[in-house]
Every structure is written in structure tokens, then in C-alpha cells.
Amino acid sequence: RFWASGVVTPVRDANGLLIGFSKVMRDMTERNKITQERDRFFALSIDMLCIVHLDGRFQRVNPAFQQVLGFSEEELLTMSIFDIIHPDDREKTAARYERLSSGEPVTLMENRLRTKDNTYKWVAWSYFPVPEDGLAFGVGRDMTELREIHEVLRQRAQELEITSIGDQVVGP
């Protein structure tokens, strides 16, 4: 057994009477295997993967994307990335999308995305554009927890610095 794609064409005589069919078949086994591997990679990735139109509308999202934001795939496919970007991050993100439209990849962009429960998650993105198709391929990683840890460490360092300054003896 193998996967095949075929085209069947009617064969007619000089009077237009159907006398048979011509069939051309193509072995699609390898192509289907590659497609299945790609789809499996897309589905199993722990990173947020998406294909977006260059105006920000989602074309495809993977399960990790849905897990981070809480929206279903169907909901996300009716949205634009700009529908869920924090208002303070929209201008910067729009400027990056303009660069994508001109064919320039975006290697690092961070923005906050609204979740279904109306909280925000920090996401670090990289995008590779395909302007001739009007698409970009994006990889995002939820950075919310890491940013929170950095903020706690920054605050603790600041507290320690203030304590250290207060403990210093000022001499004559």
C-alpha cells in the first residue's frame, strides 16, 4: 500500500462518445510522510508556533499557543495578533510587522499578549517572513515567569544595596 494522487480524464471518440478513461497516478508516500512529520513537530512543540498573515491575522497556531493564552484554535483563527497585544506594545509590534512585510526577519521582539481570562503574558518572538506569500512564521516563548523572577531578584538586590548603604559607618 502507498499514498497516491491521481487525475482521471475521460477519453472520447471523434463523435464525443465516451470510450474510456486515462489515469495518471503519482506516488505521494514520501510527500505525505514529510507533511506528517512537519505537522507532528508543529503539534508537539513546547514553543508557541504560528503562521500569520503580514497584517497580523492568524493562519495557523499550535497547541502550545493555545495553552499559554487559553483561547481555542478556532477563536485564535478569527483574530489578529493586534487584537490581543497590550495597548502599550502595539506601536512597537506594528513597526516590527512593517519590517517583516519588507522581508526582514525579526530575531527578538517581546510583547504582552492578552489571555482569555484578560491577564497578560510576556512572549519573546522571532519571525521569519515570506513576503511573496504574504506570510510570516513565528516562534514565541512565554517569558512571564522568567520576567517575574528577574523582577524579584532586581528588587532584592535593590533592598540589599539600601541595607548595605545604611550599615556603612560614616567617619570624620
HELIX and SHEET records of a PDB file:
HELIX    1   1 THR A   29  LEU A   44  1                                  16    
HELIX    2   2 PRO A   63  LEU A   69  1                                   7    
HELIX    3   3 GLU A   73  LEU A   76  1                                   4    
HELIX    4   4 ILE A   81  ILE A   84  1                                   4    
HELIX    5   5 PRO A   87  ASP A   89  5                                   3    
HELIX    6   6 ARG A   90  SER A  101  1                                  12    
HELIX    7   7 PRO A  131  ASP A  133  5                                   3    
HELIX    8   8 THR A  144  ASP A  167  1                                  24    
SHEET    1   A 2 ALA A   4  ARG A  12  0                                        
SHEET    2   A 2 LEU A  18  ASP A  27 -1                                        
SHEET    1   B 5 PHE A  58  VAL A  61  0                                        
SHEET    2   B 5 MET A  48  HIS A  53 -1                                        
SHEET    3   B 5 LEU A 135  ASP A 142 -1                                        
SHEET    4   B 5 TYR A 120  VAL A 130 -1                                        
SHEET    5   B 5 VAL A 106  ARG A 114 -1                                        
END                                                                             
